[in-house]
Amino acid sequence: MKTRKIRDGIYSVGVQDWGRRLFDSLIPLPDGTSYNSYLIQGSEKTAIIDTVDPEFAETYLENLEGLKKLDYIITLHSEQDHSGSIPMLLERFPNAAIICSPKAKDLLVEHLLLDPDKIRTMEDNETISLGNKSLRFIYTPWVHWPETMVAYMKEERILFSCDFLGSHAASTELYDNGDPAILEAAKRYYGEIMMPFRSMIRGNLKKLQGLDFDLIAPSHGPIWNHPETILAAYEDWASDNVQNKVVIPFISMHGSTAKMVNYLCDELAQRGVKVELFDLAVTDIGKLAMALVDAATIVIGTPTVHVGPHPIVANAVMLANAIKPKARFAAVIGSYGWATQVVERILPMVSNLKVEVLGAVLCKGVAKEPTLKELRDLAELIATKHKDL
């Protein structure tokens, strides 16, 4: 049995996906990912928490070679990277019961065609005993599906947190060990996946208060043996706090919009405002999502294509609207050839963002002195707004 011991009777039996570079055909994975599965052998019962993506089911079953008994297959979240290998696991252990939340049951039946009679649902805070170990299930909806729950083992002081507090990172390291690269991967994960659910995350963090644990074992990425690091980060990311930072996603077809973006960037920097530029022609959108986690202002830079925003900019704006960053302010800048309606087209696309629109700076052709003055005025306005935060 290919395992890595965490505590007595508790093992990591998942797989590392070193080569995956895209999740949900959308989210960049520069560091790959892991599908974490945890085997728990109690004095009376044996359980597995989460399985792996079905693409790795054969490797996963090899990791479990030699396992003679399995009483419970626990799925904390019904998305296939967690639950997809349940059917294959059931072929080997047909008498195992599937444990999940009530909302997950319907999803497992619909997505995996599982027999509903094999599924046992847990109430919030319900506990199952494995003998000398127990698992308490706590509902944590919307991190990041409505049926998600976590499992707490008080005897070994471990929180099995599912997608909550995780990171997309393949690694030979079992634990975070204080590595700042793991925290950066967790921030990317938060920005790409968790950020739309900030208010629910705050509520779910409160549910963890009072639990005594020194390990957080997520379903993706290394185990947190410094749990205070990720908990403090989530408290900050999910708060209403923003930084003195402007994020400018832009694209430029012939250089005119780029000139405006660079000029505004310089003016903001001179006023003590941090700026992060993202050329959408080459940008890793995960990096953009990370930057949006705590930016105070978003400035969208776009040329005009058939009187509307460049399609790549429109796509980025749609993504920003979906992940709902906590930015306070927004503006639009860009150039056009003969006519433009970019502001009228863009603003309805960010209806989820609770921002004050600081205006738009648009110019016909290359930016000249009147446009440059407007950009200086915009930089001054942004700097003033940031000081008042």
N, C-alpha and C positions, 0 to 999 in steps of 0.2 A: 504494500500500500504506500504510494508516494504521498507523504504527508509532511507538514511542518508543524511541530508542536508549539502551541501557544501556552497552554496550561495543562495540568494533568487531565487527561481525558478530553482535551479540546484541541482540534487540529484544523489547520488551513488546508483545504483539499481542492481549491479552485485552480484556474489556469491563467496564464499571462498571454495576452494578445499583443505581441510586439509589433505586428505589421499593420494593425488597423489604423487608418488615417482619417476615417470619417464615420460619424455616428448619426444614425437617423438620416443618412444621405444629406447631412447638413452641417453637423458640428465637427470642426477640425480636431483631430487627435494627434498632435505632433509627437507625443510620447507614448502612443499606443494606449492600452487600458488593461485592466484585469477584471476577471469575473470571479469574485470571491465567494467561496462556499465553505461553510464551517461544519465540521463533524464533531458532535458532542456525544460522548459515551458516558452515560450515567451508570450508577450501580444497578439500575433496573431497566432503564429504557435508553435507546440510542436515537438521536435525531440529527438531521442535516438542515442547516439554515441556508436557504437559497441554493440554486444549482448554477449552471453556466449557460452561456449562449449555445444553442443547439449545434452550431458549427463545430464546437469543441466537445461534443458529447462523448465521442469515442475516447479522447484523451482523458476526459473527466472520469469515465468509468474505469479506465486503467488506473487512475489515481486511487480509486476505491477498491481496487483488487485486494481480495483478502477480507473485506468486510463481510461478516456472516449474518449480521442482523441489523435491521433498520425498522424502527417503529413509527417514526414521524418524518415526513418531508415538509419542512416549514418554508413557506414562501412569504416573505415580507412585502413583496411587490410583484404584480403579475406580468410586468413587461418581460418579453422573451429573453432578454439577457440575464434575467433572474430565474425565470420559471421554465425556459424553453426545453431544458433537459429532463423535466419531470416525467414525461411519457417513457423515455428510455430508462430512467431510474426505476419506474414502476414495473417495467418488464423484469428487472432483476429482483426487485423486492415488492411483489404484488400485494403483500399484506400490509404494507406501510400506509398509514393514514396521512392525508394531506391537511396541513394546518394553515389557515389564512384568516384574514378579516372577512366579515360578511360581504362587503362590497367587492372583495377580490374573488369570491367564489363564482359569481356570475361571469366575471372576466375570464377566469381560468376555464370555465366550461365553454365559453364562446370562442376563445382564442386557441385553446389547446385540445378542445373536445374531450375534456376529462369527464369521467363519470361523477356526477354530483354526489352520489352516495359514498364516494371515497373521500369527500371533503368535509372536514370538521372546522367550523368557524369559531373564532375566539372573540369574546366580548372585550371591551376596553378594560385593561388592568387584570384580565383573567390570567391565571397561572397554571402551567402544567408541570408535573413533577417527573423527573427522570431518575428519581431515587435520591442520591446524594447531591443532585443538582436540580435546579428549577429554572423555568423561563417565564417571565412576566411580560405580557404583550401590551404595549401602549400605543394607542392610535395616534398617528402623526400625519393626518391627511394633508395633501398638497405639498409633500416633499418627495416626489413631485407629482404623484397621481392621487386621486381621492381615496384610494384603498390602502395606502401605505401605512405600515406600522413598524415599530422597532421592538426588539426583544432585550430584556434586561436579566442578567444572571447575577443575583446578589452574592451567591456563594463565592464566585470567582471575580466579582467586581468588573464585569464586562458588559458594555452596551453594544449590541449588534444593531447598527444604525441604518442599514439598508442604503439607499441613495443619499440620505441625509448625512451631511458632513463628509462626503466622499470626494474622490478625485479620480480623474482619468489619467492613470499613469501605470505603465508596465514597469516592473522593477524586480530585481532579485532580493531586494530588502523587504523583510516581513513587516518592519516597523518604520515609522516616520523618522525616529531618532533625531528630531529637531532639524531636519534638512529643510532649508528655506525653499528649495525647488518643489517640495511636496506641497507646501503652503501655497505657492504660486499656482500649481496645478489645481489645488482646491478652489482658489479664487476664480480661475478659468471655468471650472465646473459650476461654481455658483453663478457666475455671470451668464453662462450659456444656458443653464437649466433651471436654477433655483430662483433667480432674481424676480421673476414675475410674481412670486408667492411670498413677498417680504412680510406682509402682515401675518400670514399663517405661520411663517417660520418663527417670528417672534413668539407667537403663542406656543409653538411646539418646543422652543428652547425653554420656556417656563416649565413645561412638563418634565424636563430633565433635571430641574433643580430639586435637590433633596435626594437624588439617586447617588449612591456611593459607587463610583467606578474609577478605575485607573487605566482602562483600555477602552478605546472606541474602535470597533471592528466594522468598517463599512463594507458595502458590496462592490465597491470599486476603489482601487488604490491601496496603499499601505495602511496597516493598522496604526492608529494614533496611540503611541505610548507616552505622548505629551498631550493629553486631551485638552488641557487648558489652552493650548495654542489655537486649536481649531474652534473651540467654543468662543474664545474672545474674538476671533476673527469674524465668526458668524454674527455675534452680537453687534459688531461694528458695521458689517456689510448690510445687515438687515435693519439697521437703525435709520433715522432720517438725516444722519450726519453726512455732509458732503465736504469735499476738499476744494481748495482754491485752485481749481483745475478746469480747463476748457478742452473738450475733445472735438476735433474737427475731422469728420469723415468727408472725403471729397474725391472728385475725379476731374480730370482736365483733358479736353480733347486736343486743343491747340496751344495750351500754355497760359491762356488768359486767366482762367479760374485759379490755376496754380499760383500765378503771380499774386492774386488777391489773397489767397490763403497764406502764402509765405509772408506777405506784408502784414497781415493781421497777426500772424504768429509773432513776428518781431515786435510789433507794437504792444501786444499783451505781455510778452516777456519783459519789456522795458518797464512795465507797470507792476512787475512782481507776480504775474499770473503764470502758473505752469500750463503748458500747452502740449497736447499729444496729437500729432497728425497721423491720419490713416489714408493713404492713397488706395482707394478701393479697387484700383486695377490690379493691385498686387497684395492686398492686405489679407492676413489671416483674421477672419472675422471673430475668432475666439479671443484674439488680442484686443480687438475693438470692444467686445463684450466685457472683458476684464477692466478696460479703461472706463467704461460706462458705469461700473459698480459704484464709484464714489465721486464722479465728476459733477461739478456744480452747473456747468453750462455745456450745451451741445450747439456747435455751429455747423450747419450743413453747407458744404460747398459743391455747387453743381453748375455745369454748363447747361444750356437749353437745347433740347432735342425735340423738334416739332412742337414748340412752345411749352413743353413740359420738362420735368427734370430728366437727366440722363437715366436710362433704365437701371444701371447698376446702383446709382444713388437711390433711386426709388426702392430698389430691393433692400438696401441697407436701412432705409428709413422704415420700411415695413417690419424688418427684424427688430429694430430698436423699439418700435411700437409694441411688438409682441413681448419683448423681455422686460419692458416697463422700468427703465432705470429711474433713480430718484432725483435726477437733475432738476434744478429749480428754474433754469432759464434756457432759451433757445433763440437762434437767429439763423437767417439764410443769407448766403452770399453767392455770387456767381456772375457769369457773363452770358451774353446772348448775341445772336447775329442780326436779327431784324425785329423780333418781337418775343415776348416771354410771358408765361403764366406759371412760372415755377412755384412762386409763393402760394398762389391759389390752389395749386395741385398738391403741394407738399403738406401744408398745414392740416388738411383733413386726414392725412395719413398718420398723424401722430396724436390721435384723439385720446390714447391711453396715457400720454405723458402729461402730468400735471405741472406744466411749465408756463412761465411768463414769457411771451414772445417779445424779444427786444427789438424786433424790426428786421429789415432786409436791406442789403447793399447789392444792387444789381447794376451792371454797366454794359453798354453796347460796345462790343469789341474789347480792346485792351484798356485796362484801368488807367485813367489819367488823373490829374491832380484833384478834381472835384470828387472822384470816387475814392481816391486815397484819403482825402479828408474825412469822408464818411466812414472809412474803415478805422481811422484814428478815433473818431467820435464813438464808434461802436466799441473799440478797445477800452476807451475811457469809461463808457457806461458799464461794461462788463466788470471792470476792475472795481468800480464804485459799488456795484451790486454785491460783489464778493465780499467787500469790506463790511457790508451791512449784515452779512449772514450771522 
